[in-house]
Amino acid sequence: MLQPNCRLCGSPSAERFTARVLAKYDVHYFECQGCGSLQTEPPSWLSEAYSHHLSALDTGAAQRNLSNAAATLAAARVLGATDVLDLGGGDGLLCRLLRDYGLNAFVQDKFATATYSQGYTEPDFARPALVTAFEVFEHFAEPQQELAAIFALGADSILASTEIYTGQDAQWWYLTPESGQHIFFYTRRALAAIAATHGYRTRFPGRYIFFSRSDRRPAAGERWLTPLLSGKSVRLLRAILQLRPAPGVDRDFLAQRRRQH
């Protein structure tokens, strides 16, 4: 196979390894010689990959939403953000949790139906204060264009997550070739470079990626993001949220259920 140019930065790439995708396709993976990212060959199998619901394989989705809700609520609090757009939000569970805790959250996902957040797929604001994109970037077939579309929203801040590529081989669990949906894997420098192109600073607090607009002074509480989004802090925040009812939940109903049990 010809060595394709990187779909993010356009630099030449070199083949790293092959893996069997969807248990039937022998797919070549290439490492960019410029930004260092790893990517599959042009993904001709995507329509087939998305014909199956990811939840059949992604058994940790619900637990991850709880952690991401804690992280988003913490970030929104220190940033003073209320209007939130969750991109690639799947069934809308995260959006529902954020709304229950008082954020004006909406969800969009071209591959899923927002079952938990019906009625909250069309934002009532012109520009989000905070965009979230958890486990989304690795699904981009054309990351240069798709990331540009996210930055073009003009959000003050973007909070995202994806596993960072640092030279892993064909045994890397994050490739998930059985799903066929993970097709692009970024280095830190690749993410920082594309963000800078669109006028955003980049930080890597904990297992998250945080982008903020370069043309604005950092929010007063932004310095707290790194400790707040560390693994231990997110687990603690999640535990605190689960111990007390959300403001959007009917407390009388919860009390009645406790008496019944």
C-alpha positions as CSV (number, residue, x, y, z in Angstrom):
1,M,0.0,0.0,0.0
2,L,1.1,3.5,-0.8
3,Q,2.2,5.6,2.2
4,P,-0.6,8.1,2.6
5,N,-0.2,11.7,3.9
6,C,-1.4,12.4,7.4
7,R,-5.1,13.3,7.5
8,L,-4.4,15.8,10.3
9,C,-1.3,17.8,9.3
10,G,-0.6,16.5,5.7
11,S,2.9,15.3,6.4
12,P,4.2,11.9,4.9
13,S,3.6,8.8,7.0
14,A,5.2,5.4,7.4
15,E,3.5,2.1,8.1
16,R,3.7,0.8,11.7
17,F,1.7,-2.4,11.7
18,T,-1.5,-4.1,10.5
19,A,-4.5,-5.3,12.6
20,R,-7.7,-7.2,11.7
21,V,-10.6,-4.8,11.9
22,L,-14.2,-6.0,12.4
23,A,-12.7,-9.5,12.3
24,K,-12.5,-9.4,8.5
25,Y,-10.3,-6.6,7.2
26,D,-6.5,-6.5,7.4
27,V,-6.0,-2.7,8.0
28,H,-2.7,-0.9,7.7
29,Y,-1.8,1.7,10.4
30,F,0.5,4.6,9.7
31,E,2.5,6.9,11.9
32,C,2.8,10.5,10.7
33,Q,6.4,11.8,10.2
34,G,5.3,15.3,11.1
35,C,2.9,15.4,14.1
36,G,3.6,11.8,15.1
37,S,-0.1,10.7,15.1
38,L,-1.2,7.1,14.3
39,Q,-4.0,6.5,11.8
40,T,-5.6,3.8,9.9
41,E,-5.6,3.6,6.1
42,P,-8.6,5.5,4.7
43,P,-11.5,3.8,6.6
44,S,-13.8,2.3,3.9
45,W,-15.5,0.2,6.6
46,L,-17.1,2.9,8.7
47,S,-20.7,2.5,7.5
48,E,-20.4,-1.2,8.6
49,A,-18.8,-0.3,11.9
50,Y,-21.5,2.1,12.8
51,S,-24.3,-0.3,11.8
52,H,-23.7,-2.0,15.2
53,H,-24.3,-0.1,18.4
54,L,-21.1,0.6,20.3
55,S,-22.6,-0.3,23.7
56,A,-22.4,-3.9,22.8
57,L,-18.6,-3.6,23.2
58,D,-18.2,-0.4,25.4
59,T,-19.3,-1.9,28.7
60,G,-17.8,1.0,30.6
61,A,-19.8,3.7,29.0
62,A,-22.2,4.4,31.9
63,Q,-19.4,4.5,34.5
64,R,-17.3,6.8,32.2
65,N,-20.3,9.2,32.0
66,L,-20.4,9.5,35.7
67,S,-16.8,10.4,35.9
68,N,-17.1,12.8,33.0
69,A,-20.1,14.5,34.6
70,A,-18.0,15.1,37.7
71,A,-15.1,16.5,35.7
72,T,-17.4,18.7,33.6
73,L,-19.3,20.1,36.6
74,A,-15.9,20.9,38.3
75,A,-14.6,22.6,35.1
76,A,-17.8,24.6,34.6
77,R,-17.8,25.8,38.1
78,V,-14.2,27.2,38.1
79,L,-14.6,28.6,34.6
80,G,-18.0,30.2,35.3
81,A,-19.5,28.4,32.4
82,T,-23.3,27.6,32.1
83,D,-24.0,26.9,28.4
84,V,-22.5,23.6,27.5
85,L,-22.6,21.6,24.3
86,D,-21.7,17.9,24.5
87,L,-20.5,16.7,21.1
88,G,-20.6,13.0,20.3
89,G,-22.7,12.5,23.4
90,G,-24.3,9.2,22.4
91,D,-27.5,8.5,24.1
92,G,-27.4,11.8,26.0
93,L,-26.8,10.4,29.5
94,L,-24.0,12.9,30.2
95,C,-26.2,15.8,29.0
96,R,-29.0,14.6,31.3
97,L,-26.7,14.5,34.3
98,L,-25.3,17.9,33.6
99,R,-28.8,19.4,33.3
100,D,-29.8,17.7,36.6
101,Y,-27.0,19.6,38.3
102,G,-28.0,22.9,36.8
103,L,-26.0,23.4,33.6
104,N,-27.8,24.5,30.5
105,A,-26.5,21.5,28.5
106,F,-27.3,20.2,25.1
107,V,-26.1,17.1,23.2
108,Q,-25.3,16.4,19.5
109,D,-24.2,13.1,17.9
110,K,-24.7,12.2,14.3
111,F,-24.5,8.5,15.0
112,A,-26.8,8.2,18.0
113,T,-30.2,9.1,19.4
114,A,-30.2,11.2,22.6
115,T,-32.6,8.9,24.4
116,Y,-31.8,10.4,27.8
117,S,-31.9,14.0,26.6
118,Q,-34.8,14.2,24.2
119,G,-35.6,17.8,23.5
120,Y,-32.1,19.0,24.2
121,T,-30.4,18.5,20.9
122,E,-30.8,22.1,19.6
123,P,-29.0,24.6,21.8
124,D,-30.8,27.8,22.9
125,F,-27.6,29.8,22.8
126,A,-25.6,31.1,19.8
127,R,-22.2,30.2,21.2
128,P,-21.3,27.6,23.9
129,A,-19.2,28.7,26.9
130,L,-17.9,25.1,27.2
131,V,-17.8,22.3,24.7
132,T,-17.2,18.7,25.8
133,A,-16.1,15.9,23.5
134,F,-15.3,12.8,25.4
135,E,-13.9,9.8,23.5
136,V,-14.8,11.5,20.2
137,F,-11.6,12.6,18.5
138,E,-10.4,9.1,17.7
139,H,-13.6,8.5,15.6
140,F,-12.7,11.3,13.1
141,A,-12.1,10.1,9.6
142,E,-11.0,13.6,8.5
143,P,-9.6,15.0,11.8
144,Q,-8.3,18.3,10.3
145,Q,-11.8,19.3,9.0
146,E,-13.7,17.8,12.0
147,L,-11.6,19.5,14.6
148,A,-11.7,22.7,12.7
149,A,-15.5,22.6,12.9
150,I,-15.3,22.2,16.7
151,F,-13.0,25.1,17.1
152,A,-15.2,27.2,14.8
153,L,-17.9,27.0,17.4
154,G,-16.0,29.7,19.2
155,A,-16.4,28.2,22.7
156,D,-14.4,29.9,25.4
157,S,-13.2,26.4,26.5
158,I,-13.2,22.8,25.2
159,L,-12.9,19.8,27.5
160,A,-12.1,16.5,25.7
161,S,-10.6,13.1,26.3
162,T,-8.9,10.6,24.1
163,E,-6.0,8.2,24.8
164,I,-2.7,9.7,23.7
165,Y,-0.5,7.9,21.2
166,T,3.1,7.5,22.4
167,G,4.4,4.8,20.0
168,Q,2.2,1.9,21.1
169,D,2.1,-1.3,18.9
170,A,-0.6,-3.4,17.5
171,Q,-1.5,-4.8,20.9
172,W,-2.6,-1.4,22.2
173,W,-6.1,-1.9,23.7
174,Y,-7.3,1.5,22.5
175,L,-7.2,0.4,18.8
176,T,-10.4,-1.6,19.5
177,P,-10.2,-3.2,16.0
178,E,-13.2,-5.3,16.9
179,S,-15.4,-2.1,16.7
180,G,-13.8,-0.6,13.7
181,Q,-14.6,2.9,15.0
182,H,-11.3,4.1,16.4
183,I,-9.3,5.3,13.4
184,F,-7.1,8.2,14.4
185,F,-4.8,8.5,17.5
186,Y,-3.1,11.8,18.4
187,T,0.2,12.8,20.1
188,R,0.1,15.7,22.5
189,R,2.1,17.8,20.1
190,A,-0.4,17.1,17.3
191,L,-3.3,18.3,19.4
192,A,-1.5,21.4,20.6
193,A,-0.5,22.2,17.0
194,I,-4.0,22.0,15.5
195,A,-5.4,23.9,18.5
196,A,-2.9,26.7,18.0
197,T,-3.8,26.9,14.3
198,H,-7.3,27.8,15.4
199,G,-6.3,30.2,18.2
200,Y,-6.5,27.9,21.3
201,R,-4.1,27.0,24.1
202,T,-3.8,23.4,25.2
203,R,-3.3,21.8,28.6
204,F,-3.4,18.2,29.6
205,P,-4.9,18.0,33.1
206,G,-5.2,14.4,34.4
207,R,-6.5,12.2,31.6
208,Y,-8.3,15.1,30.0
209,I,-7.4,17.7,27.3
210,F,-8.4,21.3,27.9
211,F,-8.4,24.0,25.2
212,S,-9.0,27.7,25.9
213,R,-9.1,30.6,23.5
214,S,-5.8,32.4,23.1
215,D,-7.4,35.8,22.5
216,R,-8.9,35.8,26.0
217,R,-7.2,35.9,29.4
218,P,-7.4,32.6,31.3
219,A,-10.4,32.4,33.6
220,A,-9.7,33.2,37.2
221,G,-10.2,29.6,38.3
222,E,-8.4,28.0,35.4
223,R,-5.3,27.3,37.5
224,W,-7.4,24.9,39.5
225,L,-8.2,22.6,36.6
226,T,-5.0,20.5,36.8
227,P,-5.6,19.4,40.4
228,L,-9.4,19.2,40.0
229,L,-9.1,16.9,36.9
230,S,-6.6,14.5,38.3
231,G,-7.7,10.9,38.7
232,K,-8.1,11.1,42.5
233,S,-10.0,14.4,42.5
234,V,-12.5,13.2,39.8
235,R,-13.1,10.0,41.7
236,L,-13.8,12.0,44.9
237,L,-16.0,14.5,43.1
238,R,-18.0,11.7,41.5
239,A,-18.5,10.1,44.9
240,I,-19.7,13.4,46.4
241,L,-22.2,13.8,43.6
242,Q,-23.6,10.3,44.1
243,L,-24.0,10.8,47.8
244,R,-26.4,13.8,47.4
245,P,-29.4,14.1,45.0
246,A,-29.1,16.4,42.1
247,P,-31.1,19.6,42.3
248,G,-33.0,18.5,39.2
249,V,-34.2,15.3,40.9
250,D,-37.4,15.1,42.9
251,R,-36.2,14.9,46.5
252,D,-39.6,13.9,47.8
253,F,-39.7,11.0,45.3
254,L,-36.3,9.8,46.5
255,A,-37.3,10.0,50.2
256,Q,-40.4,8.0,49.4
257,R,-38.4,5.3,47.7
258,R,-36.1,5.1,50.7
259,R,-39.0,4.6,53.1
260,Q,-40.3,1.8,50.9
261,H,-37.0,0.0,51.1
